């Protein structure tokens, strides 16, 4: 019998229960796969705890998680691009990766290159695809741009720093503790700032000779958003893709954006950037190439058995983790 981390109600980490979870035969257009590695993302804590969740409150039991690698064990009617035994990966909803076995839509599934490691891809895929659209589409980073990356030593921040550095950007990055400075610097962050011990707005202004940065990758939310807007040059972009400190206060388009210099602000989400199969494949192709060329390191510092996912969530919820976390079935 397949086992999974099942949620019967929204709440703290221990609402996840390790129990039997039946998996039917794959429906038309689906693939059944057995996981080899599962990525853990901070967004998983939102889904578990109710900060945001893509289901009705009365809908549980559910299984969370939207990133994993595995081996195809069966295919449903109409599936032509995959067959039993294929190594595969995925990094977008529908949820359900915190399980040993699951069914997943074939049109959102990716073939895993033979040269890449399952754990590495599970740790990188969703965050790496997010970094791809943030750096190449939300704002296209060019050589010489100065950018601000919040949570620069987290799983997402380390990837942004590595890739942006390879693109030729100058990176100011905030970290939450002095212990995280060296990890951010090793990933390519040129000016790590310990928040709140130093004012990152002042650092950005100093690095840019008062002009401001081209883009802020805003992952903190309530505690930093207004200060992030103060960092931007005229017509700069705030990509508010996360909110670990809570949802930010409402933004006044006249006072907050207009008076600061015709700023742009967006709440980008991966589902919209890879909704078309061609965009999904392009994003994954660029990401797999960056991994293969050594531009990106998975930075897997925490590995837990899937049955111990509660421990993993407690750890990332503490704010003290550094790098990526994976679950192994």
C-alpha positions as CSV (number, residue, x, y, z in Angstrom):
1,X,0.0,0.0,0.0
2,X,1.2,3.5,-0.9
3,X,1.9,5.8,2.1
4,X,1.8,9.6,2.2
5,X,1.8,12.6,4.5
6,X,-1.9,13.2,4.7
7,X,-3.5,16.5,6.1
8,X,-6.9,16.2,7.6
9,X,-7.0,19.9,8.8
10,X,-4.9,23.0,8.2
11,X,-2.4,23.8,10.9
12,X,1.1,23.3,12.3
13,X,3.5,20.7,11.0
14,X,2.1,17.8,13.1
15,X,-1.2,18.0,11.2
16,X,0.6,15.8,8.6
17,X,-0.1,12.2,9.3
18,X,2.0,9.3,7.8
19,X,-0.7,6.9,6.7
20,X,-1.9,4.7,3.9
21,X,-3.1,6.7,0.8
22,X,-4.7,4.7,-2.0
23,X,-3.7,5.6,-5.6
24,X,-6.1,4.5,-8.4
25,X,-5.0,3.5,-11.9
26,X,-3.9,6.6,-13.8
27,X,-6.8,8.4,-15.6
28,X,-6.7,9.5,-19.2
29,X,-3.7,11.8,-19.7
30,X,-2.1,10.8,-16.4
31,X,1.1,9.0,-15.5
32,X,1.6,7.0,-12.3
33,X,5.1,7.4,-10.9
34,X,7.0,6.2,-7.8
35,X,9.0,9.0,-6.2
36,X,12.7,8.8,-5.8
37,X,13.1,12.3,-4.3
38,X,10.8,15.1,-3.2
39,X,11.6,18.8,-3.0
40,X,10.5,20.8,0.1
41,X,9.5,24.4,-0.5
42,X,8.5,27.2,1.9
43,X,5.3,27.4,0.0
44,X,4.5,23.9,1.3
45,X,4.1,25.5,4.7
46,X,1.6,28.0,3.4
47,X,-0.5,25.2,1.9
48,X,-0.3,23.1,5.1
49,X,-0.9,26.0,7.5
50,X,-3.6,27.8,5.6
51,X,-1.7,31.0,4.7
52,X,-2.7,30.0,1.2
53,X,-4.1,26.7,-0.1
54,X,-5.4,25.7,-3.5
55,X,-8.4,23.8,-2.2
56,X,-11.6,24.5,-0.3
57,X,-11.2,24.5,3.5
58,X,-13.6,21.6,3.8
59,X,-11.9,19.5,1.2
60,X,-9.1,17.7,3.2
61,X,-7.8,15.0,3.5
62,X,-5.2,16.2,1.0
63,X,-1.5,15.6,0.3
64,X,0.7,18.7,-0.2
65,X,3.9,19.2,-2.2
66,X,4.4,20.0,-5.9
67,X,8.0,19.0,-6.7
68,X,9.5,15.6,-7.2
69,X,11.4,13.1,-9.3
70,X,10.5,9.5,-9.9
71,X,10.1,6.4,-12.2
72,X,7.0,5.9,-14.4
73,X,5.1,2.8,-13.3
74,X,2.1,3.1,-15.5
75,X,0.4,5.4,-18.1
76,X,-3.2,6.3,-18.7
77,X,-5.1,6.3,-22.0
78,X,-3.9,9.0,-24.5
79,X,-0.4,9.3,-23.0
80,X,2.2,9.0,-25.8
81,X,5.2,10.9,-24.5
82,X,6.1,8.6,-21.5
83,X,6.4,4.9,-20.9
84,X,7.0,2.6,-18.0
85,X,10.6,2.9,-16.6
86,X,11.1,6.5,-17.7
87,X,12.9,8.8,-15.3
88,X,10.7,11.9,-14.8
89,X,10.4,15.1,-12.8
90,X,7.9,17.8,-12.1
91,X,7.8,21.1,-10.3
92,X,4.3,22.6,-10.5
93,X,0.8,21.7,-9.2
94,X,-1.3,19.7,-8.9
95,X,-0.2,19.0,-5.3
96,X,0.5,15.5,-4.0
97,X,4.3,14.9,-4.0
98,X,4.5,14.1,-0.3
99,X,3.7,10.5,-1.2
100,X,5.5,7.3,-2.2
101,X,3.4,6.9,-5.4
102,X,1.1,9.3,-7.2
103,X,-0.7,10.1,-10.5
104,X,0.4,13.2,-12.3
105,X,-0.7,14.9,-15.6
106,X,1.5,13.9,-18.5
107,X,1.3,17.4,-20.1
108,X,3.1,18.9,-17.1
109,X,5.6,16.1,-16.6
110,X,9.3,16.4,-17.8
111,X,11.8,13.8,-18.9
112,X,14.8,13.8,-16.5
113,X,18.1,13.9,-18.3
114,X,20.3,10.9,-17.7
115,X,23.2,13.1,-16.6
116,X,21.3,14.7,-13.7
117,X,20.8,13.3,-10.2
118,X,17.3,12.8,-8.8
119,X,17.9,14.5,-5.5
120,X,19.6,17.4,-7.2
121,X,16.7,18.0,-9.5
122,X,14.1,17.5,-6.8
123,X,15.8,20.2,-4.8
124,X,16.2,22.6,-7.7
125,X,13.3,22.1,-10.2
126,X,10.5,24.4,-8.8
127,X,12.9,26.9,-7.4
128,X,15.1,26.8,-10.5
129,X,12.1,27.3,-12.8
130,X,11.0,30.2,-10.6
131,X,14.5,31.7,-10.8
132,X,14.4,31.3,-14.6
133,X,11.2,33.3,-15.1
134,X,12.2,35.9,-12.4
135,X,15.6,36.5,-14.0
136,X,14.6,36.2,-17.7
137,X,11.0,37.3,-18.0
138,X,9.6,39.2,-14.9
139,X,12.7,41.4,-15.3
140,X,15.4,40.4,-17.8
141,X,18.6,40.8,-15.9
142,X,21.4,42.2,-18.1
143,X,25.2,42.4,-17.4
144,X,25.9,45.4,-15.2
145,X,22.4,45.5,-13.5
146,X,22.4,45.8,-9.7
147,X,19.7,43.7,-8.1
148,X,18.5,43.0,-4.6
149,X,17.8,39.5,-3.5
150,X,16.0,38.9,-0.2
151,X,16.7,35.7,1.8
152,X,19.8,35.3,-0.2
153,X,21.0,32.3,1.8
154,X,17.7,30.4,1.5
155,X,17.0,27.6,-1.0
156,X,15.5,30.1,-3.5
157,X,17.9,32.9,-2.8
158,X,21.0,30.8,-3.3
159,X,19.7,29.8,-6.8
160,X,18.9,33.4,-7.7
161,X,22.3,34.6,-6.6
162,X,24.2,31.9,-8.5
163,X,22.2,32.4,-11.8
164,X,22.2,36.2,-11.6
165,X,26.0,36.2,-11.0
166,X,26.4,34.1,-14.1
167,X,24.4,36.7,-16.0
168,X,26.7,39.4,-14.9
169,X,24.6,41.2,-12.3
170,X,25.9,42.9,-9.2
171,X,24.0,41.4,-6.3
172,X,23.0,42.9,-2.9
173,X,21.4,40.2,-0.8
174,X,19.8,40.2,2.6
175,X,20.2,37.4,5.1
176,X,18.7,36.9,8.6
177,X,21.8,36.0,10.6
178,X,25.5,36.6,10.5
179,X,26.1,32.9,10.0
180,X,24.4,33.0,6.6
181,X,26.7,35.7,5.1
182,X,29.3,33.4,3.8
183,X,26.8,31.0,2.2
184,X,25.3,34.0,0.3
185,X,28.7,35.3,-0.7
186,X,29.8,31.8,-1.9
187,X,26.7,31.7,-4.2
188,X,27.7,35.0,-5.9
189,X,26.2,37.7,-3.6
190,X,28.6,40.6,-3.8
191,X,27.1,42.6,-0.9
192,X,25.5,40.4,1.8
193,X,23.5,42.5,4.4
194,X,22.4,41.0,7.7
195,X,18.8,42.2,8.2
196,X,17.9,44.0,10.5
197,X,21.4,44.7,11.8
198,X,22.2,46.8,8.7
199,X,20.0,49.0,6.5
200,X,19.8,47.3,3.1
201,X,18.4,50.5,1.5
202,X,21.5,52.4,2.4
203,X,23.7,49.6,1.0
204,X,21.8,49.5,-2.3
205,X,22.0,53.3,-2.6
206,X,25.8,53.2,-1.9
207,X,26.5,50.4,-4.4
208,X,24.5,52.2,-7.1
209,X,25.8,55.7,-6.4
210,X,22.3,56.8,-5.3
211,X,20.5,55.6,-8.4
212,X,18.8,52.5,-6.9
213,X,18.7,48.9,-8.2
214,X,17.0,47.6,-11.3
215,X,14.9,44.9,-9.6
216,X,14.1,43.6,-6.2
217,X,13.3,39.9,-5.7
218,X,11.0,40.3,-2.7
219,X,10.5,37.2,-0.7
220,X,9.9,38.6,2.8
221,X,6.7,40.5,2.4
222,X,5.3,42.6,5.3
223,X,8.6,43.4,7.0
224,X,10.4,44.6,4.0
225,X,8.2,45.5,1.0
226,X,8.1,49.3,1.6
227,X,11.9,49.4,2.1
228,X,12.3,47.3,-1.0
229,X,10.4,49.9,-3.0
230,X,12.8,52.5,-1.6
231,X,15.7,50.6,-3.2
232,X,14.5,50.8,-6.7
233,X,15.7,53.2,-9.4
234,X,13.0,55.0,-11.5
235,X,10.9,52.5,-13.4
236,X,12.4,49.7,-11.4
237,X,10.6,46.4,-10.8
238,X,9.6,44.8,-7.5
239,X,9.0,41.1,-8.1
240,X,7.1,40.2,-4.9
241,X,7.1,36.4,-5.2
242,X,6.9,35.4,-1.5
243,X,5.9,36.7,1.9
244,X,7.6,34.7,4.7
245,X,6.9,37.5,7.2
246,X,3.2,37.7,6.3
247,X,1.3,39.4,3.5
248,X,2.4,43.0,3.0
249,X,0.3,46.0,3.6
250,X,-1.7,47.3,0.6
251,X,0.3,49.3,-1.9
252,X,-0.9,52.8,-3.0
253,X,-0.2,53.1,-6.6
254,X,0.1,56.9,-6.4
255,X,2.0,57.3,-3.2
256,X,4.0,54.1,-3.2
257,X,4.7,53.6,-6.9
258,X,4.2,57.0,-8.6
259,X,6.1,59.2,-6.2
260,X,9.0,56.8,-6.0
261,X,9.6,57.0,-9.8
262,X,7.0,55.2,-11.8
263,X,7.8,51.9,-10.2
264,X,6.4,48.5,-11.3
265,X,5.3,45.8,-8.8
266,X,4.1,42.3,-9.7
267,X,3.1,39.1,-7.8
268,X,4.5,36.5,-10.2
269,X,3.5,32.9,-9.9
270,X,5.1,29.9,-11.7
271,X,1.8,28.5,-12.9
272,X,1.2,31.4,-15.2
273,X,4.8,31.5,-16.6
274,X,4.7,27.8,-17.6
275,X,1.0,27.4,-18.4
276,X,1.9,26.7,-22.1
277,X,3.8,23.4,-22.7
278,X,6.3,25.3,-24.9
279,X,7.2,27.6,-22.0
280,X,7.5,24.7,-19.6
281,X,9.9,22.9,-21.8
282,X,11.9,26.1,-22.5
283,X,12.2,26.8,-18.8
284,X,13.2,23.3,-17.9
285,X,15.7,23.1,-20.8
286,X,17.5,26.2,-19.7
287,X,17.4,25.0,-16.1
288,X,18.8,21.6,-16.9
289,X,21.5,23.2,-19.0
290,X,22.5,25.5,-16.1
291,X,22.6,22.5,-13.7
292,X,24.7,20.5,-16.1
293,X,27.2,23.3,-16.7
294,X,27.6,23.8,-13.0
295,X,26.1,27.2,-12.8
296,X,23.6,26.0,-10.2
297,X,24.3,23.9,-7.2
298,X,21.4,22.3,-5.4
299,X,22.9,23.2,-1.9
300,X,21.1,20.2,-0.3
301,X,21.9,20.6,3.3
302,X,19.0,18.7,4.8
303,X,17.7,15.3,3.9
304,X,14.8,13.5,5.7
305,X,12.9,10.3,5.1
306,X,9.5,11.1,3.8
307,X,7.9,9.7,6.9
308,X,9.7,12.4,8.9
309,X,8.3,15.4,6.9
310,X,7.0,16.9,10.1
311,X,10.6,17.4,11.3
312,X,11.5,19.0,7.9
313,X,8.6,21.5,8.3
314,X,9.6,22.4,11.8
315,X,13.1,23.0,10.7
316,X,12.2,25.3,7.7
317,X,9.6,27.1,9.8
318,X,12.3,28.0,12.3
319,X,14.0,30.3,9.8
320,X,17.4,28.7,10.7
321,X,17.8,26.4,7.7
322,X,20.5,27.1,5.0
323,X,20.0,25.8,1.5
324,X,17.7,23.1,0.2
325,X,15.7,20.3,1.9
326,X,14.7,17.0,0.2
327,X,12.5,14.1,1.4
328,X,13.4,10.5,0.4
329,X,10.6,7.9,0.2
